[in-house]
Amino acid sequence: MINAQQLQQLGISAIWVDPLNETFQRFGIDTAEEQACFIGQFSYESNHFKDLSENLNYRATTLAACWPNRFAVLGPDKKPIRENGKLVPTAVANSIAGKPELIANLVYSSRMGNGPAESGEGWKYRGRGLKQLTGKDNYARCGNALGLDLVGNPDLLLEPLAAARSAGWFWKANALSTFADAGDIKGMTKKINGGFIGLEQRQKLYDKVLAAIG
């Protein structure tokens, strides 16, 4: 069991004590190492448990860097063009920059169970919860597992208990305890992120959490 004092050391609000402990019990996240991985990884994903909805307020250059195949100008060799070390954004990237709803509806359209851009489902099912659950299919699967209508009411994931439980569902569905028990932060990061973004920071967060709760 974690307590408010431990979370305070980590810069996390005490409102997360009960949601985390309930999630740990429900999904069998039992050891200090597993709990440290859970808190550390999802702290990175949610800006230390403060941001439960994805921030899509991107500049054009950020869009080009995140989705080069869609928002970066390509040269004759079909490779993105760089100026001053940065990818050159397309006209579309410039037109939607700073417009989170438009960005979500474009980048998440016709994938992950979402309809086309005009359906608005990219925005409706943008990242939420501690895991930043994304896409209609994931909302449906998680909702079915938790007994919540996340498709009809995706904002349920903005509530601490549902936000924590959704991360617990993802944890169990992807057997993340196996990585935690092996001390494999890199492998776990790949499962959560699809790559290794923030790996160094995630390792530091894990170490800090383990020191606080171990």
Backbone hydrogen bonds in HBPLUS format (Angstrom, degrees):
<---DONOR---> <-ACCEPTOR-->    atom                        ^
c    i                          cat <-CA-CA->   ^        H-A-AA   ^      H-
h    n   atom  resd res      DA  || num        DHA   H-A  angle D-A-AA Bond
n    s   type  num  typ     dist DA aas  dist angle  dist       angle   num
A0007-LEU N   A0003-ASN O   3.17 MM   4  6.54 161.7  2.21 152.6 157.8     1
A0008-GLN N   A0004-ALA O   2.85 MM   4  6.02 151.4  1.93 147.8 156.4     2
A0009-GLN N   A0005-GLN O   3.14 MM   4  6.44 149.0  2.24 144.1 150.7     3
A0010-LEU N   A0007-LEU O   2.89 MM   3  5.03 134.6  2.10  99.8 113.4     4
A0012-ILE N   A0007-LEU O   2.96 MM   5  5.05 172.1  1.96 143.7 141.5     5
A0011-GLY N   A0008-GLN O   3.08 MM   3  5.03 164.3  2.11 104.8 109.5     6
A0016-TRP N   A0013-SER O   3.24 MM   3  6.12 169.7  2.25 120.0 122.7     7
A0017-VAL N   A0014-ALA O   3.11 MM   3  5.52 173.2  2.12 117.8 119.9     8
A0020-LEU N   A0016-TRP O   2.99 MM   4  5.84 159.1  2.03 145.5 151.3     9
A0021-ASN N   A0017-VAL O   3.00 MM   4  6.18 169.7  2.02 154.5 157.9    10
A0022-GLU N   A0018-ASP O   2.88 MM   4  5.92 163.9  1.91 156.1 160.6    11
A0023-THR N   A0019-PRO O   3.02 MM   4  6.06 153.7  2.09 137.1 144.6    12
A0024-PHE N   A0020-LEU O   2.80 MM   4  6.05 161.7  1.84 156.9 161.8    13
A0025-GLN N   A0021-ASN O   3.05 MM   4  6.21 160.6  2.09 145.6 150.3    14
A0026-ARG N   A0022-GLU O   2.92 MM   4  6.06 162.1  1.95 147.9 153.5    15
A0027-PHE N   A0023-THR O   3.00 MM   4  6.04 158.2  2.05 152.9 156.9    16
A0029-ILE N   A0024-PHE O   2.89 MM   5  4.58 153.6  1.96 136.7 141.5    17
A0035-GLN N   A0031-THR O   2.97 MM   4  6.20 167.6  1.98 154.4 157.8    18
A0036-ALA N   A0032-ALA O   2.82 MM   4  5.90 150.4  1.91 143.6 152.3    19
A0037-CYS N   A0033-GLU O   2.98 MM   4  6.15 153.3  2.05 142.5 149.3    20
A0038-PHE N   A0034-GLU O   2.92 MM   4  6.17 162.0  1.96 149.8 155.0    21
A0039-ILE N   A0035-GLN O   2.93 MM   4  6.10 176.8  1.93 152.1 153.0    22
A0040-GLY N   A0036-ALA O   2.85 MM   4  5.79 159.8  1.89 142.8 149.7    23
A0041-GLN N   A0037-CYS O   2.83 MM   4  5.77 169.8  1.84 150.7 154.3    24
A0042-PHE N   A0038-PHE O   3.05 MM   4  6.03 166.4  2.07 149.8 154.2    25
A0043-SER N   A0039-ILE O   2.84 MM   4  5.64 129.2  2.10 134.6 147.4    26
A0044-TYR N   A0040-GLY O   3.15 MM   4  6.37 151.2  2.24 141.0 147.4    27
A0045-GLU N   A0041-GLN O   3.07 MM   4  6.42 155.0  2.14 141.8 149.0    28
A0046-SER N   A0042-PHE O   3.07 MM   4  5.96 138.8  2.25 130.0 138.9    29
A0048-HIS N   A0043-SER O   2.69 MM   5  4.14 166.1  1.71 139.3 138.3    30
A0050-LYS N   A0046-SER O   3.00 MM   4  6.04 133.5  2.22 145.8 154.3    31
A0051-ASP N   A0046-SER O   2.84 MM   5  4.95 174.1  1.85 149.5 147.5    32
A0050-LYS N   A0047-ASN O   3.28 MM   3  5.50 141.3  2.44 100.6 110.9    33
A0129-GLY N   A0052-LEU O   2.86 MM  77  4.72 137.9  2.04 136.6 135.0    34
A0054-GLU N   A0127-GLY O   2.74 MM  73  4.78 154.8  1.80 149.6 145.5    35
A0058-TYR N   A0056-LEU O   2.89 MM   2  5.49 133.0  2.12 105.8  91.7    36
A0098-GLY N   A0058-TYR O   2.85 MM  40  5.41 146.6  1.96 153.0 155.6    37
A0062-THR N   A0059-ARG O   3.11 MM   3  5.21 123.5  2.45  97.3 111.5    38
A0063-LEU N   A0059-ARG O   3.02 MM   4  6.37 155.9  2.08 152.6 159.4    39
A0064-ALA N   A0060-ALA O   3.01 MM   4  6.30 157.5  2.07 149.1 154.8    40
A0065-ALA N   A0061-THR O   3.04 MM   4  6.24 146.6  2.16 136.4 145.2    41
A0066-CYS N   A0062-THR O   2.86 MM   4  6.06 157.2  1.91 153.6 159.4    42
A0067-TRP N   A0063-LEU O   2.87 MM   4  5.81 163.1  1.90 151.2 156.1    43
A0070-ARG N   A0067-TRP O   2.96 MM   3  5.53 148.1  2.06 116.3 125.8    44
A0071-PHE N   A0067-TRP O   2.83 MM   4  5.87 162.7  1.86 163.2 168.7    45
A0072-ALA N   A0068-PRO O   3.14 MM   4  4.64 142.6  2.29 125.7 123.3    46
A0090-THR N   A0071-PHE O   2.95 MM  19  5.28 146.4  2.06 126.0 129.0    47
A0073-VAL N   A0088-VAL O   2.72 MM  15  5.57 166.0  1.74 164.6 168.9    48
A0081-ILE N   A0073-VAL O   2.85 MM   8  5.88 159.3  1.90 168.9 167.0    49
A0075-GLY N   A0079-LYS O   2.84 MM   4  5.54 167.5  1.86 147.5 148.7    50
A0078-LYS N   A0075-GLY O   2.84 MM   3  5.18 156.5  1.89 121.2 123.3    51
A0088-VAL N   A0081-ILE O   2.92 MM   7  5.85 156.1  1.97 160.6 159.2    52
A0083-GLU N   A0086-LYS O   2.78 MM   3  5.37 157.0  1.83 154.8 157.1    53
A0086-LYS N   A0083-GLU O   3.03 MM   3  5.37 168.5  2.05 116.6 118.8    54
A0094-ASN N   A0090-THR O   3.08 MM   4  6.43 157.4  2.13 148.0 153.9    55
A0095-SER N   A0091-ALA O   2.95 MM   4  6.17 143.4  2.09 141.9 152.2    56
A0095-SER N   A0092-VAL O   3.05 MM   3  5.01 119.3  2.43  92.8 108.4    57
A0096-ILE N   A0092-VAL O   3.09 MM   4  6.36 141.1  2.25 151.8 160.6    58
A0097-ALA N   A0093-ALA O   3.05 MM   4  5.90 125.4  2.36 143.6 155.5    59
A0099-LYS N   A0096-ILE O   3.00 MM   3  5.46 138.5  2.18 148.2 144.2    60
A0103-ILE N   A0099-LYS O   3.01 MM   4  6.21 164.0  2.03 159.7 164.8    61
A0104-ALA N   A0100-PRO O   2.91 MM   4  6.10 169.0  1.92 154.7 156.9    62
A0105-ASN N   A0101-GLU O   3.02 MM   4  6.18 164.0  2.05 148.3 152.9    63
A0106-LEU N   A0102-LEU O   3.05 MM   4  6.23 138.5  2.22 142.9 153.2    64
A0106-LEU N   A0103-ILE O   3.16 MM   3  5.26 130.1  2.42  97.3 110.5    65
A0107-VAL N   A0103-ILE O   2.88 MM   4  6.07 174.6  1.88 168.4 166.9    66
A0108-TYR N   A0104-ALA O   3.00 MM   4  5.69 153.4  2.07 144.9 150.9    67
A0109-SER N   A0106-LEU O   3.43 MM   3  5.34 167.8  2.45 102.4 105.5    68
A0110-SER N   A0115-GLY O   2.81 MM   5  4.85 171.1  1.82 124.6 125.3    69
A0114-ASN N   A0111-ARG O   2.90 MM   3  5.33 165.2  1.92 121.6 123.7    70
A0137-ASP N   A0112-MET O   2.90 MM  25  5.62 172.8  1.91 147.2 146.5    71
A0119-SER N   A0116-PRO O   2.87 MM   3  5.49 156.5  1.92 120.5 128.2    72
A0120-GLY N   A0117-ALA O   3.19 MM   3  5.89 158.7  2.23 118.2 123.4    73
A0124-LYS N   A0120-GLY O   3.05 MM   4  6.26 162.9  2.08 146.6 152.2    74
A0125-TYR N   A0121-GLU O   2.89 MM   4  5.74 156.2  1.95 140.9 145.3    75
A0126-ARG N   A0123-TRP O   3.29 MM   3  5.10 151.0  2.38 112.9 107.0    76
A0135-GLY N   A0125-TYR O   2.82 MM  10  5.02 174.8  1.83 154.8 155.2    77
A0128-ARG N   A0133-LEU O   3.06 MM   5  5.21 138.5  2.23 123.2 134.0    78
A0133-LEU N   A0128-ARG O   2.70 MM   5  5.21 132.4  1.93 163.1 147.4    79
A0132-GLN N   A0129-GLY O   3.13 MM   3  4.97 146.3  2.25  96.3 106.5    80
A0139-TYR N   A0135-GLY O   3.03 MM   4  6.34 157.4  2.09 153.3 160.4    81
A0140-ALA N   A0136-LYS O   2.89 MM   4  6.11 156.2  1.95 150.6 157.0    82
A0141-ARG N   A0137-ASP O   2.92 MM   4  6.19 165.6  1.94 153.2 156.6    83
A0142-CYS N   A0138-ASN O   2.91 MM   4  5.95 169.0  1.92 150.1 153.9    84
A0143-GLY N   A0139-TYR O   2.83 MM   4  5.79 157.9  1.88 142.0 149.5    85
A0144-ASN N   A0140-ALA O   2.92 MM   4  6.04 159.6  1.96 149.2 154.2    86
A0145-ALA N   A0141-ARG O   3.12 MM   4  6.33 154.6  2.19 143.9 150.5    87
A0146-LEU N   A0142-CYS O   2.95 MM   4  6.17 149.2  2.05 150.9 159.6    88
A0147-GLY N   A0143-GLY O   2.80 MM   4  5.66 121.9  2.14 143.6 157.1    89
A0148-LEU N   A0143-GLY O   2.87 MM   5  4.61 156.8  1.93 135.2 139.1    90
A0153-ASN N   A0149-ASP O   2.90 MM   4  5.95 146.3  2.01 140.5 151.2    91
A0156-LEU N   A0153-ASN O   3.11 MM   3  5.98 167.1  2.13 125.7 128.2    92
A0157-LEU N   A0154-PRO O   3.16 MM   3  6.16 167.9  2.18 125.6 127.4    93
A0158-LEU N   A0155-ASP O   2.94 MM   3  5.38 162.5  1.97 115.5 119.0    94
A0159-GLU N   A0156-LEU O   3.07 MM   3  5.70 166.8  2.08 118.3 121.8    95
A0163-ALA N   A0159-GLU O   2.79 MM   4  5.83 160.3  1.83 165.2 170.8    96
A0164-ALA N   A0160-PRO O   2.89 MM   4  6.03 157.0  1.94 149.2 154.2    97
A0165-ARG N   A0161-LEU O   2.88 MM   4  6.06 163.8  1.90 150.8 156.1    98
A0166-SER N   A0162-ALA O   2.89 MM   4  5.95 154.5  1.95 145.6 151.7    99
A0167-ALA N   A0163-ALA O   3.36 MM   4  6.58 149.0  2.46 135.4 142.5   100
A0168-GLY N   A0164-ALA O   2.93 MM   4  6.28 147.8  2.04 145.0 155.2   101
A0169-TRP N   A0165-ARG O   2.77 MM   4  6.10 152.0  1.85 151.9 159.3   102
A0170-PHE N   A0166-SER O   3.07 MM   4  6.32 159.9  2.11 142.6 147.4   103
A0171-TRP N   A0167-ALA O   2.88 MM   4  6.06 155.6  1.94 144.3 151.7   104
A0172-LYS N   A0168-GLY O   2.96 MM   4  6.20 166.4  1.98 153.7 155.4   105
A0173-ALA N   A0169-TRP O   2.88 MM   4  6.00 167.4  1.89 154.2 158.4   106
A0174-ASN N   A0170-PHE O   3.04 MM   4  6.08 138.6  2.22 143.7 152.5   107
A0176-LEU N   A0171-TRP O   3.02 MM   5  5.23 174.9  2.02 151.9 153.3   108
A0175-ALA N   A0172-LYS O   3.10 MM   3  4.98 168.3  2.11 107.2 109.4   109
A0178-THR N   A0175-ALA O   3.21 MM   3  5.87 146.5  2.33 112.8 120.1   110
A0179-PHE N   A0176-LEU O   3.10 MM   3  5.27 121.8  2.45  99.9 113.1   111
A0180-ALA N   A0176-LEU O   3.03 MM   4  6.36 161.0  2.06 151.7 157.5   112
A0181-ASP N   A0177-SER O   2.81 MM   4  5.92 165.0  1.83 153.2 156.4   113
A0182-ALA N   A0178-THR O   3.25 MM   4  6.33 136.8  2.45 132.3 142.6   114
A0182-ALA N   A0179-PHE O   3.20 MM   3  5.14 128.2  2.49  92.7 106.2   115
A0184-ASP N   A0179-PHE O   2.87 MM   5  4.98 157.4  1.92 155.0 152.0   116
A0183-GLY N   A0180-ALA O   3.02 MM   3  5.01 156.0  2.08 102.4 109.9   117
A0188-MET N   A0184-ASP O   3.09 MM   4  6.26 159.4  2.14 145.8 151.9   118
A0189-THR N   A0185-ILE O   2.88 MM   4  6.00 156.5  1.94 144.9 151.4   119
A0190-LYS N   A0186-LYS O   3.07 MM   4  6.35 153.2  2.14 146.8 153.3   120
A0191-LYS N   A0187-GLY O   3.16 MM   4  6.46 151.7  2.24 143.6 150.7   121
A0192-ILE N   A0188-MET O   2.98 MM   4  6.28 154.8  2.04 152.2 159.2   122
A0193-ASN N   A0189-THR O   2.72 MM   4  5.63 169.6  1.73 156.6 160.4   123
A0194-GLY N   A0190-LYS O   2.79 MM   4  4.75 140.2  1.95 121.8 132.2   124
A0199-LEU N   A0196-PHE O   3.17 MM   3  5.36 147.4  2.28 137.5 129.9   125
A0202-ARG N   A0198-GLY O   2.81 MM   4  5.98 156.4  1.86 160.4 168.4   126
A0203-GLN N   A0199-LEU O   2.95 MM   4  6.19 155.2  2.01 151.4 157.3   127
A0204-LYS N   A0200-GLU O   3.06 MM   4  6.35 156.8  2.12 145.8 152.0   128
A0205-LEU N   A0201-GLN O   2.89 MM   4  6.13 154.7  1.96 147.5 154.6   129
A0206-TYR N   A0202-ARG O   2.94 MM   4  6.16 158.8  1.99 146.8 152.4   130
A0207-ASP N   A0203-GLN O   2.99 MM   4  6.26 165.5  2.01 150.9 154.3   131
A0208-LYS N   A0204-LYS O   2.95 MM   4  6.15 156.9  2.00 146.6 153.1   132
A0209-VAL N   A0205-LEU O   2.86 MM   4  6.05 163.7  1.89 155.2 159.2   133
A0210-LEU N   A0206-TYR O   2.88 MM   4  6.04 168.3  1.90 157.0 160.5   134
A0211-ALA N   A0207-ASP O   3.06 MM   4  6.20 152.4  2.14 141.6 148.7   135
A0212-ALA N   A0208-LYS O   3.16 MM   4  6.37 140.6  2.32 138.2 148.4   136
A0212-ALA N   A0209-VAL O   2.98 MM   3  5.05 123.7  2.30  96.5 111.6   137
A0213-ILE N   A0209-VAL O   2.92 MM   4  6.19 151.6  2.00 157.5 165.1   138
A0214-GLY N   A0210-LEU O   2.71 MM   4  5.00 144.9  1.83 139.5 146.6   139
